[in-house]
Amino acid sequence: MDNSGKEAEAMALLAEAERKVKNSQSFFSGLFGGSSKIEEACEIYARAANMFKMAKNWSAAGNAFCQAAQLHLQLQSKHDAATCFVDAGNAFKKADPQEAINCLMRAIEIYTDMGRFTIAAKHHVSIAEIYETELVDIEKAIAHYEQSADYYKGEESNSSANKCLLKVAGYAAQLEQYQKAIDIYEQVGTNAMDSPLLKYSAKDYFFKAALCHFCIDMLNAKIPLAARPAAPAALSLACPLPPIHPRDAQLAVQKYEDLFPAFSDSREYKLMKKLLEAHEEQNVDSYTEAVSGRQMCCPSYL
């Protein structure tokens, strides 16, 4: 489909909008309804942006929406300005991810100033997703998911907050920030226990927390004895530091079993016990068998 006609129409609309803005700045327009010309220019910029979208000129569409947003701010129309910045961000997503983030941040500033924290949280999620998929900056994605969760919590949107926190936990585990992941999985798991609809998902979160404990134990086991924290001088001879074993994970599994008895009947619990037993026995075959069996029935865990 030839979109050159749409782009030409969009360019004509831009020129018309610019004339409206210029005319609104004249002396007589200031006396006789200059603001109405600005309002008309806002509408024309938005029409031009939509024409650019039809022509798939995403950068031009984003710029036109930004022009409309700036004029709405000039008119003190904050909601309309924020809407245009979001539209600009959505257009820039297809051409310039960083500029999309800049536009969404402008919208977030307006929404938070208006007390619209749920909408602001939604757009923080959009920014996090851009960092995930387009810019591949996981640390910044985590920061925006955390901010989104904070806003959702403040508005009592706990389900939405938990979704964001679980994204943070997953990435924290990938970055070997295991304690951070554990804290989140335990928090979300404990909250799930209080909901009749969500309580059976608690086992998933406790399992993931236990896996993170297991990873911490494995990292500790790799620390050379000389690099471990020294015991106090008075105790160093009588109580030398013992070798590190996966005790933390074992204690965590026991804690989750006590906290949520149904956990002990789950496949996740049985897998965790097999992993711990295989490690204690240094049985590579048992360990491999346990992991392989879990991957076949539910590969997303591992």
C-alpha positions in Angstrom: 0.0 0.0 0.0 1.4 3.4 -1.0 1.5 5.6 2.1 3.2 8.6 0.5 -0.1 10.3 0.2 -0.7 9.9 4.0 2.7 11.3 4.7 2.1 14.3 2.4 -1.2 15.0 4.1 0.6 14.8 7.5 3.2 17.3 6.4 0.4 19.7 5.2 -1.3 19.4 8.6 2.0 20.1 10.4 2.4 23.3 8.4 -1.2 24.3 9.2 -0.6 23.6 12.9 2.6 25.7 12.9 0.7 28.6 11.3 -2.0 28.4 14.0 0.7 28.6 16.7 2.4 31.5 15.0 -0.8 33.4 14.6 -1.7 32.8 18.3 1.4 34.8 19.2 0.4 38.0 17.4 -0.7 41.0 19.4 -4.3 40.9 18.2 -4.7 37.2 18.7 -3.6 37.7 22.3 -6.5 40.1 22.7 -9.1 38.1 20.7 -8.9 34.4 21.6 -5.3 33.3 21.1 -5.9 30.2 23.2 -8.5 28.9 20.8 -5.9 28.9 18.0 -3.6 26.9 20.3 -6.4 24.4 21.0 -6.9 24.1 17.2 -3.2 23.5 16.7 -3.3 20.7 19.3 -6.0 18.9 17.4 -4.2 19.4 14.1 -0.8 18.1 15.5 -2.7 15.0 16.7 -4.3 14.5 13.3 -0.8 14.8 11.7 0.6 12.3 14.1 -2.1 9.8 13.2 -1.4 10.3 9.5 2.3 9.7 10.1 1.3 6.5 12.0 -0.7 5.4 8.9 2.4 6.1 6.8 4.5 4.1 9.4 6.7 7.1 9.9 6.9 6.5 13.7 9.5 9.1 14.6 7.5 11.8 12.8 4.4 10.6 14.6 6.1 10.7 17.9 7.4 14.2 17.3 3.9 15.5 16.3 2.4 14.0 19.4 5.1 15.7 21.5 4.3 19.1 19.8 0.6 18.6 20.8 1.6 17.7 24.4 3.7 20.8 24.8 0.8 23.0 23.6 -1.6 21.2 26.0 0.9 22.1 28.8 0.8 25.7 27.7 -3.0 25.5 28.0 -2.7 23.9 31.5 -4.4 20.8 30.1 -2.3 18.3 32.1 -4.3 15.2 31.4 -4.4 15.9 27.6 -0.6 16.6 27.7 0.1 13.3 29.5 -2.1 11.4 27.0 -0.1 12.9 24.1 3.2 12.0 25.7 2.0 8.4 26.1 0.9 8.4 22.4 4.3 9.8 21.5 6.0 7.1 23.6 4.0 4.3 21.9 5.0 5.7 18.4 8.7 6.0 19.4 8.7 2.4 20.7 8.9 1.3 17.0 11.7 3.6 16.0 13.6 5.1 19.0 13.3 3.2 22.3 15.2 5.7 24.3 13.0 8.6 23.1 10.0 6.4 23.9 11.2 6.2 27.5 11.8 9.9 27.6 8.2 10.6 26.6 6.7 8.0 29.0 8.7 9.6 31.8 7.2 13.0 30.9 3.8 11.4 31.2 4.6 9.8 34.5 5.8 13.1 35.9 2.4 14.6 35.0 0.4 11.7 36.3 2.2 11.6 39.7 1.7 15.3 40.0 -2.0 14.7 39.5 -2.0 11.9 42.0 -2.8 9.3 39.3 -0.3 6.7 40.7 -2.0 3.6 39.2 -1.6 5.0 35.7 2.0 6.1 36.5 2.7 2.5 37.6 1.4 1.1 34.4 3.8 3.3 32.4 6.7 2.4 34.6 6.0 -1.2 33.5 6.0 -0.1 29.9 9.4 1.4 30.4 10.7 -1.7 32.2 9.6 -3.8 29.2 11.5 -1.5 26.8 14.6 -2.0 28.9 14.0 -5.7 28.9 13.4 -6.3 25.2 14.9 -3.3 23.3 17.7 -1.8 25.3 18.6 -5.0 27.3 19.4 -3.1 30.5 18.1 -5.4 33.2 19.3 -3.2 36.1 17.1 -0.3 34.8 14.2 -2.7 34.1 14.4 -3.8 37.7 14.4 -0.2 38.9 11.2 0.6 37.0 9.4 -2.7 38.1 10.3 -1.8 41.7 8.9 1.8 41.3 5.8 0.4 39.6 5.3 -2.1 42.5 5.7 0.7 45.0 3.0 2.8 43.3 0.6 -0.2 43.0 1.1 -1.0 46.7 0.2 2.6 47.6 -3.0 2.3 45.7 -3.8 -1.1 47.2 -3.4 -2.8 43.8 -1.6 -5.7 45.5 -2.0 -8.2 42.6 -0.4 -5.8 40.1 2.3 -5.0 42.7 3.1 -8.7 43.1 3.4 -9.2 39.3 6.1 -6.5 39.2 7.9 -7.9 42.3 8.0 -11.3 40.8 9.7 -9.9 37.7 12.2 -8.2 40.0 12.8 -11.5 41.9 13.4 -13.4 38.6 15.9 -10.9 37.4 17.6 -10.6 40.8 18.1 -14.4 40.8 19.6 -14.2 37.3 22.0 -11.5 38.5 22.9 -13.7 41.6 21.3 -11.2 43.9 19.8 -14.2 45.7 18.9 -12.7 49.0 16.9 -10.0 47.3 15.0 -12.7 45.3 14.4 -14.7 48.5 12.9 -11.7 50.3 10.5 -11.1 47.4 9.5 -14.8 46.9 8.9 -15.2 50.7 6.9 -11.9 50.8 4.7 -12.8 47.8 4.3 -16.5 49.0 3.2 -15.4 52.5 0.7 -13.0 51.0 -0.6 -15.7 48.7 -1.3 -17.9 51.7 -3.9 -15.4 52.9 -6.0 -15.6 49.7 -8.3 -18.6 49.0 -7.7 -18.1 45.3 -3.9 -17.7 45.5 -2.8 -19.9 48.4 -1.9 -22.9 46.2 0.5 -20.7 44.2 2.5 -20.2 47.4 4.3 -23.5 46.9 5.8 -22.1 43.7 7.2 -19.0 45.4 8.6 -21.0 48.4 10.2 -23.4 46.0 11.9 -20.6 44.1 13.0 -19.1 47.4 14.5 -22.5 48.4 16.3 -22.7 45.1 17.9 -19.3 45.8 18.9 -20.5 49.2 20.5 -23.5 47.5 22.4 -21.3 45.1 23.7 -19.2 48.0 24.9 -22.4 49.6 26.6 -23.5 46.4 28.4 -20.1 46.1 29.5 -20.3 49.8 30.9 -23.8 49.2 33.2 -22.4 46.5 34.8 -19.8 48.9 38.3 -20.9 49.9 38.8 -21.5 53.6 41.3 -18.6 53.8 38.8 -16.2 52.2 36.0 -17.0 54.7 35.4 -14.5 57.6 37.8 -15.2 60.5 36.5 -16.3 63.8 37.3 -14.2 66.9 40.8 -14.8 68.1 39.6 -16.3 71.5 37.6 -18.9 69.7 39.7 -19.6 66.6 41.7 -22.5 68.1 38.9 -24.1 70.1 36.2 -23.6 67.4 37.7 -23.6 63.9 35.3 -22.7 61.1 33.5 -25.8 59.8 33.2 -26.6 56.1 30.2 -25.0 54.5 27.3 -27.3 53.6 23.8 -26.6 52.1 22.3 -26.0 55.6 20.7 -22.7 54.7 18.5 -24.4 52.0 17.6 -27.2 54.3 16.5 -24.8 57.0 14.6 -22.8 54.5 12.7 -25.8 53.2 11.8 -26.8 56.8 10.6 -23.2 57.5 8.4 -23.2 54.4 7.0 -26.6 55.3 6.1 -25.3 58.8 4.6 -22.1 57.4 2.6 -23.8 54.6 2.0 -27.5 55.4 0.7 -28.2 51.9 4.2 -27.4 50.6 5.3 -30.8 51.8 2.9 -32.6 49.4 4.0 -30.7 46.3 6.2 -31.8 43.5 8.3 -28.7 44.2 9.1 -29.9 47.7 10.0 -33.4 46.6 12.3 -32.1 44.0 14.0 -29.8 46.5 14.5 -32.7 48.9 16.0 -34.8 46.1 18.4 -32.0 45.1 19.5 -31.5 48.7 20.0 -35.3 49.3 21.9 -35.6 46.0 24.2 -32.8 47.0 24.8 -34.2 50.5 25.7 -37.5 49.0 27.7 -35.9 46.2 25.6 -38.1 43.8 25.8 -36.5 40.4 23.5 -39.1 38.8 20.7 -38.5 41.3 21.1 -34.7 41.0 20.9 -34.9 37.1 17.9 -37.3 37.3 16.0 -34.9 39.6 16.7 -31.9 37.4 15.9 -33.7 34.2 12.6 -35.0 35.6 11.5 -31.5 36.6 12.4 -30.0 33.3 10.2 -32.5 31.5 7.1 -31.8 33.6 7.7 -28.0 34.1 10.7 -26.5 32.3 10.0 -22.9 33.4 11.3 -23.5 36.9 14.9 -24.3 35.9 
